[in-house]
């Protein structure tokens, strides 16, 4: 009999219990959202490095295939890089990158040239900064090889 009275008196959850559960769900969701921002920064920088690597390989192959010099220039204020063929001053290739990425010319400077042989004019480093990470791209003198690493 007592059990039937308890079941009859039970009217569901109280407003306080409902607020407590919603607060716990909100707290867990905010932790997930906080963790998504660093992942976005990392993926953005990884995408940029992969895209830059592909573009530089393309420009080197273009120089070799067409037997012409390709001038590669970086513009950190405009957040872009572009390429010229020989002495034509209108870029035939241009790409913008995210404003969240900061470029530091390092020892490479803001430009270099791929010769028709595929060699590069000078060696040096180029630094890329994000909110959380720093990368270095090292260009070797000779065959125009380069690599990127996280610092």
N, C-alpha and C positions, 0 to 999 in steps of 0.2 A: 504494500500500500504506500509506504514511504517513497519507494522508487517511482511510482506513478505520480505522486505529488511533485517530486523533483523534476521529472520530465515535463509535467504540466506547467511548472513555474519557470522553466528555462525558456527565455524569449530571444536567444541569439547572443551575439557579441555586443559588448558595450562600445560606445563611441571612443573611449580611451583606448581600448584594445585595438580598434580599427586604426586609430592614429599611430599607435605604436608599430603596428605591422607596416603601414605605409611609410613611416620614417625609416624603418630598417631597409625596405626595398629601395627607397630613394638614396640612402647612404651607399648601398651596394652598387647601384647604377652609377653614382658619381665616381666611384673608384674606377669603374670600367672606362668612363669618359676621360678621366685624368690620364689613364694609361694610353689612350689612342693618340694623343698629341705627339709624344716622342716617336711613336711608330711612324707617323706621317712624316716627321722631319727626317728620319732615317731613310725611309723609302724615297723621299724627294731627292735627297743627296745621292743615294745609290742610282736612281734613275738618271740624274744629271751626269754622273760619272760615266755611266754606261753609254748615254747618248753622246757625250763629248768624245769618248773613245771611238765609237762608231763613226762619228763625223770626221775625226782626224784621220782615221784609217781610209775613209772614203776620199778625203782631200789628197792624201799621199798617193793613193792609187790613181786618182785623176791626174796628178802631176806626172806620174810615170807613164800612164797610158797615152796622154796627149802631148807628152814631151814639152811641157811648159812649166814655168815656175808658179807656184800657188802661194800667195801671201796670206797668212792667217793672222788676224788681229782680234784682240780681246778689248771690250769696252765695259769696264766694271760699273761705270756710272749709268750707262744705258742698259745694263744687264743683258748683254748680247755678245756674240762673237760672229765674225764674218770672214769671208775669203775673197781675194781678188786674184785674177789671172794676169800674170806678167805685169804690164804697165796699164792695164785697163782699170780705171779708178771707180768703176761701178761694181759693187759686190755681186758675184754670181751665186753666192751661198751666204745665208744669214740665219742665225737661230737665237731666239731669246731664251733666257733662263729665269728661274724664279727670283723674286725680290728677297726671298728668305735666304738666298745663298749670296755670300760675299766673296768676291774674288780678290786675291792679293797676288800681284805679279811676281813676287819673289825675285830670283835671279834671272828668270827668263825674259822679263820685260813684257810689254803688251803686244808684241808681234814676233813672228818668225816666218821663215820661208821654206817651203818644200821645193827642192830643186827637181828638175826632170828625172834625175837618177833616183829620187825618193829620199835623198839625204836631207837633213835639216841644217839650217844655217848656224844655229847655236844651241848649246845645251843649257839646261837650267831647270828651275823648279817653279811651279805655279801652285798656290795654296787656295783652298776653298774652305770657307768657314760656314757652318750652320749654327743654329742656336745651341746645339749640344755637341757637335762633332767638328773635327778639323781633318782635312784631307790634304795630301801632297801629291802632285803629279810631277814626276821626274822625267825629263826629256834627255835622251842620250845623243851625243854628237856622233855622226856617222850615218847609220842606216835609218834614222828617224824613229827609232823605237822609244817607247815610253811605258811607264807603269804608274798606277795610282795606289796609294796606301793610306790607311787611316792612322792618324797620329794619336 
